[in-house]
Amino acid sequence: MNDVTGGQQAWWKGAIVYQIYPRSFCDTNGDGIGDLAGLRSKLDYVEKLGADALWLSPVYPSPDRDYGYDVSGYCDIDPKFGTLAEFDTLVQDLHGRGLKLILDQVLSHTSDQHPWFQESLLSRDNAKKDWYVWAEAKEDGTVPNNWLSAFGGAAWSWHPLRRQYYFHKFLRQQPKLNFHNKDVVKAVMDVLRFWLERGADGFRLDVANSFVHDEKLTDNPPLPMEERSFLDWAHAPRLQQHIHDANTLENEWSMREVRRVMDDYEGSWAFGEFSEEPKRLPLYAGEPDKLHTGYTFHFLESWSFEPATFRAYYEDVLAAAPDLWPCVTFSNHDVIRTVTRWGGGAGDDELAKLCLLILLTLRGTVLMYQGEELGLPEADLAREDIRDPVGDLYFPFAKGRDGCRTPMPWEEGKPHAGFTSGTPWLPMPESHLTRSVEAQEKDLTSVLHFTRAAIALRKSDTALTWGAIRFEEGPDGVLIYERAHEGEKRRCLFNLTREAKSVPAEGDVLFQTGVGSLSEGKLELGAHAGVVMKV
């Protein structure tokens, strides 16, 4: 099993996993797209940050309809990023620094340019005829059922060669693999083995809730009116419960298949993205023989910066599996950046520090997205700069995911903040130039210096790394929880408001952000202040 080694916690429990979006990290050849060589050039930065592992968004060959999440070749590196030899060197460099490498794997679907699909579409009697989900049209030519694509419209597209529809949960250029075919399952498990043999330490599984669909193609039921939020009304696919096109009970065995592969490689780790039906997470993940763990979009989609948001994840979403070790993440390549979503502005360094301290003191494995350690706000892009298909569909009412994918700002005074010598694939926002790595290195009060210190605190403190979590009631707008492990206790108090708050408190202050003072059993917390105490 991978959960303990020699009586010690597995390396990934409580680890800091730094997510890199390779296209936007660092470009060395001037084509405006980040590459593996650029990533290697910044490993000193990542190591100094205090990360334990890197998670790379897809670097496999792709026509980039969905920027790498439409894979056209599973066992190679896209030339725009580099070569397999460069990947091997990256693995060696990381392992030499004591860092792990986690690869994004997109096993639920492929690109329509993948050789498997190109063969499957040719006829109804070829060797890969049912490697994808094909279905007959209704008598009037309409789609087989009511399933909706996550990117809008029907989740079915017609192909004249087969005279059938094929299922795609996302873009029509992302046909869904058929996990009811044993050959498909074997093929994708062999993909995992290929990269593990090459030195990868584990995987983040894209849309891990959607590997296995309902073979009967049963219609999805509507989301009850009383449960619909403004996010649901903003996007038609969210108005149905995705329990037949994804999130099926059968999907559990696909996670067990992944776990069987991982258990053949000591110390490896796999976690999944469970973006829908979050309460089903315990069905798919947890020791000893399901997926190691996973994360939901509870925090990622939340616009409510209230104590109840944080309590609900542990006391509601994870209630059915108290022993499940969670992942916690506030930001990634798919959602509006944290300080903009919870702060409503172009940037707020004090809020960024508060959010980071909360993230780094919650129970779970931390997934930290590139630029979060700089306090980067969401970029506001013009129509001509939009690349994301979701933004292309809904602009300007929703601008898609490009605003969180813009290039990392590295150096002051250089074009595009030193990301590239050419024209970047997405523009560098003005609000990011003053928050470059170089600028923040010079400022000891910067978000970057704070992040490093907060990570160092967490990694040196067993209660914050592995401790149980227990929430307490506090004044309105004040988040309070205790972390405890083997007799060590830490009390974490955060003022989520812009007004000063007073809280009863005893103990010693270990770490803080913002204005806070302890006197005569009372802790005075200024706006957006947070304190970690030893009790």
C-alpha positions as CSV (number, residue, x, y, z in Angstrom):
1,M,0.0,0.0,0.0
2,N,1.1,3.6,-0.6
3,D,-0.5,5.3,2.5
4,V,2.4,4.5,4.9
5,T,6.1,3.8,4.5
6,G,8.0,2.4,7.4
7,G,5.4,3.6,9.8
8,Q,5.6,7.1,8.4
9,Q,2.9,9.1,6.6
10,A,3.1,8.8,2.8
11,W,5.0,11.7,1.2
12,W,1.9,13.2,-0.4
13,K,-0.1,13.5,2.8
14,G,0.3,17.1,3.8
15,A,2.6,17.9,0.8
16,I,2.7,21.2,-1.1
17,V,2.0,20.4,-4.8
18,Y,2.8,23.3,-7.1
19,Q,0.8,23.3,-10.3
20,I,2.5,24.6,-13.5
21,Y,0.7,25.4,-16.6
22,P,3.6,24.8,-19.0
23,R,2.4,27.1,-21.8
24,S,2.6,30.0,-19.5
25,F,5.5,29.3,-17.2
26,C,8.7,30.2,-19.0
27,D,9.6,30.3,-22.7
28,T,13.2,29.8,-23.9
29,N,13.0,29.7,-27.7
30,G,11.0,32.8,-28.3
31,D,7.9,31.2,-29.8
32,G,5.7,32.7,-27.0
33,I,4.9,29.3,-25.5
34,G,6.5,28.0,-22.3
35,D,8.6,24.8,-22.6
36,L,10.4,22.2,-20.6
37,A,13.7,24.0,-20.9
38,G,12.1,27.1,-19.4
39,L,10.6,25.0,-16.6
40,R,14.0,23.5,-15.8
41,S,15.5,27.0,-15.7
42,K,13.2,27.9,-12.9
43,L,13.7,24.9,-10.6
44,D,15.7,26.9,-8.2
45,Y,12.6,29.2,-7.8
46,V,10.3,26.2,-7.2
47,E,12.7,24.6,-4.7
48,K,13.1,27.8,-2.8
49,L,9.4,28.2,-2.6
50,G,9.2,25.0,-0.6
51,A,7.1,22.8,-2.9
52,D,7.4,19.0,-2.5
53,A,6.1,18.2,-6.0
54,L,5.3,19.7,-9.4
55,W,2.0,19.0,-11.2
56,L,2.3,19.7,-14.9
57,S,-0.7,20.3,-17.0
58,P,-0.6,18.2,-20.2
59,V,2.6,18.3,-22.2
60,Y,1.5,15.5,-24.7
61,P,1.0,16.1,-28.5
62,S,-2.3,18.0,-29.0
63,P,-3.9,20.1,-31.7
64,D,-4.8,22.5,-28.8
65,R,-8.5,22.8,-29.3
66,D,-8.6,22.7,-25.5
67,Y,-4.9,23.4,-25.0
68,G,-3.5,20.0,-24.1
69,Y,-6.7,18.5,-22.7
70,D,-7.3,17.1,-26.1
71,V,-4.5,14.5,-26.4
72,S,-3.5,13.2,-29.8
73,G,-0.7,11.0,-28.5
74,Y,-0.4,9.7,-25.0
75,C,3.3,8.5,-24.9
76,D,5.2,11.4,-26.3
77,I,6.0,15.1,-25.6
78,D,4.5,17.8,-27.8
79,P,7.4,19.4,-29.8
80,K,6.3,22.9,-28.7
81,F,7.3,21.8,-25.2
82,G,10.3,19.8,-26.0
83,T,11.3,16.1,-26.4
84,L,11.1,12.9,-24.4
85,A,14.9,13.3,-23.8
86,E,14.3,16.7,-22.2
87,F,11.5,15.2,-20.1
88,D,13.9,12.5,-18.9
89,T,16.4,15.3,-17.9
90,L,13.6,17.1,-16.1
91,V,12.8,14.0,-14.1
92,Q,16.5,13.6,-13.2
93,D,16.8,17.3,-12.2
94,L,13.6,17.1,-10.0
95,H,14.6,13.9,-8.3
96,G,18.1,15.3,-7.7
97,R,16.4,18.1,-5.7
98,G,14.2,15.8,-3.8
99,L,11.1,16.9,-5.7
100,K,8.3,14.7,-7.1
101,L,6.8,15.0,-10.6
102,I,3.0,14.6,-11.1
103,L,1.7,14.5,-14.6
104,D,-1.8,15.5,-15.7
105,Q,-3.5,12.5,-17.4
106,V,-6.5,12.9,-19.6
107,L,-7.9,9.4,-19.9
108,S,-11.6,10.0,-20.2
109,H,-11.3,11.3,-23.8
110,T,-8.9,12.0,-26.5
111,S,-8.5,14.4,-29.4
112,D,-10.4,13.6,-32.5
113,Q,-7.0,13.5,-34.2
114,H,-5.8,10.6,-32.0
115,P,-5.1,7.5,-34.1
116,W,-7.5,5.5,-32.0
117,F,-10.4,7.8,-33.0
118,Q,-9.3,8.1,-36.6
119,E,-9.6,4.3,-36.9
120,S,-12.8,4.0,-34.9
121,L,-14.7,6.4,-37.1
122,L,-13.9,4.5,-40.3
123,S,-16.5,1.8,-40.0
124,R,-18.7,-0.2,-37.6
125,D,-16.6,-3.3,-37.9
126,N,-13.0,-2.3,-37.5
127,A,-10.7,-3.3,-34.6
128,K,-11.5,-0.1,-32.6
129,K,-15.1,0.2,-33.6
130,D,-16.3,0.5,-30.0
131,W,-13.3,2.2,-28.4
132,Y,-15.4,5.3,-28.3
133,V,-19.1,5.9,-27.4
134,W,-21.1,5.6,-30.6
135,A,-24.9,5.6,-30.8
136,E,-27.7,5.6,-33.3
137,A,-29.7,8.7,-34.1
138,K,-33.3,8.8,-33.2
139,E,-35.7,8.1,-36.1
140,D,-35.9,11.9,-36.9
141,G,-32.1,12.3,-36.9
142,T,-31.9,13.9,-33.5
143,V,-29.4,13.1,-30.8
144,P,-29.6,9.8,-28.7
145,N,-30.5,11.5,-25.4
146,N,-30.5,14.8,-23.4
147,W,-26.8,14.8,-22.4
148,L,-25.3,18.2,-22.6
149,S,-21.6,19.1,-23.2
150,A,-19.8,20.9,-20.4
151,F,-18.9,23.5,-23.1
152,G,-22.5,24.0,-24.3
153,G,-24.9,22.3,-26.6
154,A,-25.6,18.6,-27.1
155,A,-22.9,16.2,-26.0
156,W,-23.3,14.3,-29.3
157,S,-21.8,15.0,-32.8
158,W,-22.7,13.2,-36.0
159,H,-20.1,11.5,-38.2
160,P,-21.1,10.6,-41.8
161,L,-18.7,7.7,-42.2
162,R,-20.3,5.8,-39.3
163,R,-23.7,7.4,-39.8
164,Q,-23.8,7.5,-36.0
165,Y,-23.4,10.1,-33.2
166,Y,-20.4,10.0,-30.9
167,F,-20.4,11.2,-27.3
168,H,-18.2,14.1,-26.2
169,K,-18.6,15.5,-22.7
170,F,-16.6,18.6,-23.8
171,L,-15.7,19.9,-27.3
172,R,-16.8,17.8,-30.3
173,Q,-13.1,17.5,-31.0
174,Q,-12.8,15.5,-27.7
175,P,-14.6,12.2,-28.2
176,K,-15.2,10.1,-25.1
177,L,-13.4,6.8,-24.7
178,N,-15.5,3.8,-24.0
179,F,-14.4,2.3,-20.6
180,H,-16.9,-0.5,-21.0
181,N,-14.4,-1.9,-23.5
182,K,-11.7,-3.9,-21.7
183,D,-9.1,-3.1,-24.4
184,V,-9.6,0.6,-23.8
185,V,-9.0,0.1,-20.1
186,K,-5.9,-1.9,-20.7
187,A,-4.6,0.7,-23.2
188,V,-5.0,3.7,-20.8
189,M,-3.6,1.8,-17.9
190,D,-0.5,1.0,-20.1
191,V,-0.3,4.8,-20.6
192,L,0.1,5.2,-16.8
193,R,2.7,2.5,-16.7
194,F,4.7,4.2,-19.6
195,W,5.1,7.4,-17.6
196,L,5.7,5.7,-14.3
197,E,8.5,3.6,-15.9
198,R,9.9,6.9,-17.2
199,G,10.2,8.3,-13.7
200,A,6.9,10.1,-13.0
201,D,5.8,9.9,-9.4
202,G,2.1,10.1,-10.0
203,F,-0.8,11.6,-11.8
204,R,-3.6,14.1,-11.5
205,L,-6.5,12.5,-13.3
206,D,-8.6,15.0,-15.4
207,V,-12.4,14.6,-14.9
208,A,-11.9,11.4,-12.9
209,N,-15.6,11.3,-12.3
210,S,-16.4,10.8,-16.0
211,F,-14.4,7.7,-17.0
212,V,-17.5,5.3,-17.0
213,H,-20.8,6.3,-18.6
214,D,-24.2,4.6,-18.4
215,E,-24.3,2.1,-21.2
216,K,-28.1,2.4,-21.5
217,L,-27.6,6.1,-22.3
218,T,-30.3,7.1,-19.8
219,D,-31.4,10.7,-19.8
220,N,-29.9,12.9,-17.0
221,P,-32.5,14.3,-14.6
222,P,-33.0,18.0,-14.1
223,L,-31.3,19.8,-11.3
224,P,-34.2,20.7,-8.9
225,M,-35.2,24.3,-9.1
226,E,-34.5,25.0,-5.4
227,E,-30.9,23.8,-5.8
228,R,-30.0,26.1,-8.7
229,S,-27.5,28.8,-8.1
230,F,-26.5,31.8,-10.3
231,L,-23.6,29.6,-11.6
232,D,-26.0,27.0,-12.7
233,W,-28.3,29.4,-14.5
234,A,-25.3,30.9,-16.3
235,H,-24.6,27.6,-18.1
236,A,-27.3,25.3,-19.4
237,P,-25.3,22.0,-18.8
238,R,-25.4,22.7,-15.1
239,L,-29.2,22.6,-15.1
240,Q,-29.1,18.8,-15.2
241,Q,-27.7,16.3,-12.8
242,H,-24.8,14.6,-14.5
243,I,-25.3,11.1,-13.1
244,H,-25.6,9.1,-16.3
245,D,-23.0,10.7,-18.6
246,A,-20.6,10.8,-15.6
247,N,-20.5,10.3,-11.8
248,T,-21.9,6.8,-12.2
249,L,-21.7,4.1,-9.5
250,E,-19.7,2.0,-12.0
251,N,-17.0,4.7,-12.2
252,E,-15.7,3.3,-8.9
253,W,-14.2,0.3,-10.5
254,S,-12.2,2.5,-13.0
255,M,-10.6,4.2,-10.0
256,R,-9.7,0.8,-8.6
257,E,-8.1,-0.1,-11.9
258,V,-5.9,3.0,-11.6
259,R,-5.0,2.2,-8.0
260,R,-3.9,-1.3,-8.9
261,V,-1.4,0.2,-11.4
262,M,-0.2,2.7,-8.8
263,D,0.3,0.0,-6.2
264,D,2.8,-1.7,-8.5
265,Y,5.1,1.4,-8.1
266,E,6.1,2.1,-4.6
267,G,5.6,5.6,-3.4
268,S,3.5,6.6,-6.4
269,W,0.3,8.7,-6.0
270,A,-2.8,9.5,-8.0
271,F,-5.5,12.1,-7.2
272,G,-8.5,13.0,-9.2
273,E,-10.5,16.0,-10.3
274,F,-14.1,15.5,-9.2
275,S,-15.8,18.6,-10.7
276,E,-19.4,17.4,-10.3
277,E,-21.5,15.7,-7.6
278,P,-18.8,16.5,-4.9
279,K,-20.5,14.3,-2.3
280,R,-19.6,11.3,-4.5
281,L,-15.9,11.8,-3.9
282,P,-15.7,9.2,-1.2
283,L,-17.2,6.6,-3.6
284,Y,-14.2,7.0,-5.8
285,A,-11.3,7.9,-3.6
286,G,-9.8,6.7,-0.3
287,E,-7.7,4.0,1.2
288,P,-6.9,1.2,0.7
289,D,-7.9,0.3,-2.9
290,K,-9.6,3.3,-4.5
291,L,-7.9,6.3,-5.9
292,H,-5.6,7.8,-3.2
293,T,-7.5,11.0,-3.0
294,G,-9.0,13.9,-5.0
295,Y,-10.4,17.4,-5.0
296,T,-13.7,19.0,-5.8
297,F,-14.7,22.4,-7.0
298,H,-16.1,23.4,-3.6
299,F,-13.5,26.2,-3.1
300,L,-12.7,26.8,-6.7
301,E,-16.2,27.9,-7.6
302,S,-17.0,29.7,-4.4
303,W,-17.6,33.4,-4.5
304,S,-18.5,33.5,-0.8
305,F,-15.6,34.4,1.5
306,E,-17.4,33.4,4.6
307,P,-16.4,31.0,7.5
308,A,-19.3,28.7,6.4
309,T,-17.6,28.0,3.1
310,F,-14.6,26.4,4.8
311,R,-16.5,24.5,7.4
312,A,-18.9,23.1,4.8
313,Y,-16.1,21.3,2.9
314,Y,-15.1,19.3,5.9
315,E,-18.4,19.0,7.7
316,D,-20.6,18.4,4.6
317,V,-18.7,17.3,1.5
318,L,-16.2,15.0,3.4
319,A,-18.6,14.0,6.1
320,A,-19.3,10.6,4.6
321,A,-15.6,9.7,4.6
322,P,-13.9,11.1,7.7
323,D,-10.8,9.0,7.0
324,L,-10.3,10.3,3.5
325,W,-7.2,12.5,3.2
326,P,-8.4,15.5,1.1
327,C,-6.7,17.8,-1.3
328,V,-7.3,21.5,-0.8
329,T,-7.1,24.1,-3.5
330,F,-8.4,27.6,-4.0
331,S,-7.0,28.2,-7.6
332,N,-6.1,26.4,-10.8
333,H,-6.0,26.7,-14.6
334,D,-9.8,26.5,-14.9
335,V,-11.2,29.2,-12.5
336,I,-11.0,32.9,-11.7
337,R,-8.0,33.6,-9.5
338,T,-8.5,33.6,-5.8
339,V,-7.9,37.3,-4.9
340,T,-10.3,38.4,-7.7
341,R,-13.0,35.9,-6.9
342,W,-12.9,36.6,-3.1
343,G,-11.8,40.2,-3.2
344,G,-13.7,41.5,-6.2
345,G,-10.8,43.7,-7.3
346,A,-7.7,43.8,-9.6
347,G,-5.4,42.8,-6.7
348,D,-5.1,42.8,-3.0
349,D,-1.8,41.6,-1.5
350,E,-3.2,41.5,2.1
351,L,-6.1,39.4,1.0
352,A,-3.7,37.2,-1.0
353,K,-1.6,36.6,2.2
354,L,-4.7,35.8,4.2
355,C,-5.9,33.3,1.6
356,L,-2.5,31.6,1.4
357,L,-2.3,31.2,5.2
358,I,-5.7,29.6,5.3
359,L,-4.8,27.3,2.4
360,L,-1.6,26.3,4.1
361,T,-3.2,25.6,7.5
362,L,-6.2,23.6,6.4
363,R,-6.0,19.8,6.6
364,G,-5.1,18.1,3.4
365,T,-2.5,18.1,0.6
366,V,-2.2,21.6,-0.8
367,L,-2.5,22.2,-4.5
368,M,-1.1,25.7,-5.3
369,Y,-1.4,27.1,-8.7
370,Q,1.5,29.1,-10.3
371,G,1.2,32.8,-9.6
372,E,-0.8,32.2,-6.4
373,E,2.3,32.8,-4.4
374,L,2.6,36.2,-6.1
375,G,-0.9,37.2,-5.3
376,L,-1.7,37.6,-9.0
377,P,-5.2,38.8,-9.8
378,E,-7.3,37.6,-12.8
379,A,-6.3,39.2,-16.1
380,D,-9.0,41.1,-17.9
381,L,-8.5,40.3,-21.6
382,A,-9.8,41.9,-24.7
383,R,-11.9,39.9,-27.2
384,E,-9.0,39.6,-29.7
385,D,-6.9,37.9,-27.0
386,I,-9.3,35.2,-26.1
387,R,-8.1,31.7,-26.9
388,D,-10.2,29.5,-24.6
389,P,-13.3,27.9,-26.3
390,V,-15.5,28.7,-23.4
391,G,-14.5,32.4,-23.5
392,D,-15.0,32.3,-27.3
393,L,-18.6,31.0,-26.7
394,Y,-19.7,33.4,-24.1
395,F,-17.6,36.6,-24.4
396,P,-18.1,39.2,-23.0
397,F,-20.6,37.9,-20.4
398,A,-18.1,35.2,-19.4
399,K,-14.5,35.4,-20.6
400,G,-13.5,31.8,-20.1
401,R,-10.3,30.6,-18.5
402,D,-7.7,32.6,-20.2
403,G,-7.6,35.2,-17.4
404,C,-6.0,32.7,-15.0
405,R,-3.7,31.3,-17.7
406,T,-1.6,34.4,-18.6
407,P,2.2,34.1,-18.5
408,M,4.2,34.2,-15.2
409,P,5.9,37.6,-14.7
410,W,9.5,37.0,-13.9
411,E,11.7,40.1,-14.4
412,E,11.2,43.8,-14.0
413,G,11.8,46.1,-17.0
414,K,11.9,43.4,-19.6
415,P,9.3,42.9,-22.4
416,H,6.6,40.6,-21.2
417,A,8.2,40.5,-17.8
418,G,10.9,38.1,-19.0
419,F,8.5,35.3,-19.9
420,T,9.5,35.3,-23.6
421,S,11.6,37.1,-26.0
422,G,8.8,36.8,-28.6
423,T,5.1,37.5,-28.5
424,P,3.4,35.5,-25.7
425,W,0.5,33.3,-26.6
426,L,-1.6,35.4,-24.1
427,P,-0.7,39.0,-23.2
428,M,1.0,40.0,-19.9
429,P,-1.4,42.0,-17.8
430,E,-0.3,45.4,-16.5
431,S,-1.4,44.4,-13.0
432,H,1.1,41.6,-13.1
433,L,4.1,43.6,-14.0
434,T,4.5,45.1,-10.5
435,R,4.1,41.7,-9.0
436,S,6.9,40.0,-10.9
437,V,9.2,37.5,-9.1
438,E,12.1,39.9,-9.3
439,A,10.1,42.8,-7.8
440,Q,8.9,40.7,-5.0
441,E,12.3,39.2,-4.2
442,K,13.4,42.8,-3.4
443,D,10.5,43.5,-1.1
444,L,10.7,41.5,2.2
445,T,7.0,42.3,2.8
446,S,5.8,40.8,-0.5
447,V,3.4,38.0,-1.0
448,L,6.2,35.8,-2.3
449,H,8.3,36.2,0.9
450,F,5.2,35.6,3.0
451,T,4.3,32.4,1.0
452,R,7.8,31.0,1.5
453,A,7.6,31.6,5.3
454,A,4.1,30.2,5.6
455,I,5.1,27.0,3.7
456,A,8.2,26.7,5.9
457,L,6.0,27.0,9.0
458,R,3.6,24.3,7.7
459,K,6.4,21.9,6.8
460,S,8.1,22.3,10.2
461,D,4.9,21.7,12.2
462,T,3.4,18.3,12.5
463,A,0.1,19.6,13.7
464,L,-0.3,21.8,10.6
465,T,1.0,19.1,8.3
466,W,-1.0,16.1,9.5
467,G,-3.2,17.2,12.3
468,A,-7.0,16.6,12.6
469,I,-9.2,19.6,12.1
470,R,-12.0,20.9,14.3
471,F,-13.9,24.1,13.6
472,E,-15.1,26.5,16.3
473,E,-17.8,29.2,16.4
474,G,-16.5,32.7,16.3
475,P,-17.8,36.3,15.7
476,D,-19.4,37.0,12.4
477,G,-16.8,36.8,9.6
478,V,-14.1,35.1,11.8
479,L,-13.0,31.6,10.8
480,I,-11.6,29.6,13.6
481,Y,-10.3,26.0,13.6
482,E,-7.9,23.8,15.6
483,R,-5.3,21.5,14.2
484,A,-4.1,18.7,16.5
485,H,-1.5,15.9,16.2
486,E,0.1,13.8,18.9
487,G,-0.5,16.3,21.7
488,E,0.5,19.3,19.6
489,K,-2.3,21.9,19.0
490,R,-2.5,24.9,16.8
491,R,-5.4,27.3,16.8
492,C,-5.9,29.2,13.5
493,L,-8.0,32.4,13.6
494,F,-8.8,34.5,10.5
495,N,-10.7,37.7,10.1
496,L,-12.4,37.4,6.7
497,T,-13.9,40.9,6.9
498,R,-12.6,44.4,6.4
499,E,-13.5,45.4,9.9
500,A,-11.5,44.8,13.1
501,K,-12.7,41.8,15.2
502,S,-12.0,40.8,18.8
503,V,-11.8,37.1,19.7
504,P,-11.1,35.3,23.1
505,A,-7.7,33.6,22.8
506,E,-5.0,31.9,24.9
507,G,-1.5,30.8,23.9
508,D,1.4,32.0,21.9
509,V,1.4,33.6,18.4
510,L,3.5,31.5,16.1
511,F,2.7,33.2,12.8
512,Q,0.5,36.0,11.5
513,T,-0.5,38.2,8.6
514,G,-2.1,41.6,9.0
515,V,-2.5,43.5,12.2
516,G,-3.2,41.4,15.3
517,S,-2.4,41.7,19.0
518,L,-2.9,39.5,22.0
519,S,-3.6,41.0,25.4
520,E,-5.4,39.8,28.5
521,G,-6.9,36.8,26.8
522,K,-8.2,38.7,23.8
523,L,-7.0,38.6,20.3
524,E,-7.5,41.8,18.3
525,L,-7.6,41.0,14.6
526,G,-7.5,43.8,12.0
527,A,-9.1,43.6,8.6
528,H,-8.0,40.5,6.7
529,A,-5.7,39.5,9.5
530,G,-4.8,35.9,10.4
531,V,-3.0,34.3,13.3
532,V,-1.7,30.8,14.0
533,M,-1.3,30.1,17.8
534,K,0.3,27.4,19.8
535,V,-2.2,26.3,22.6
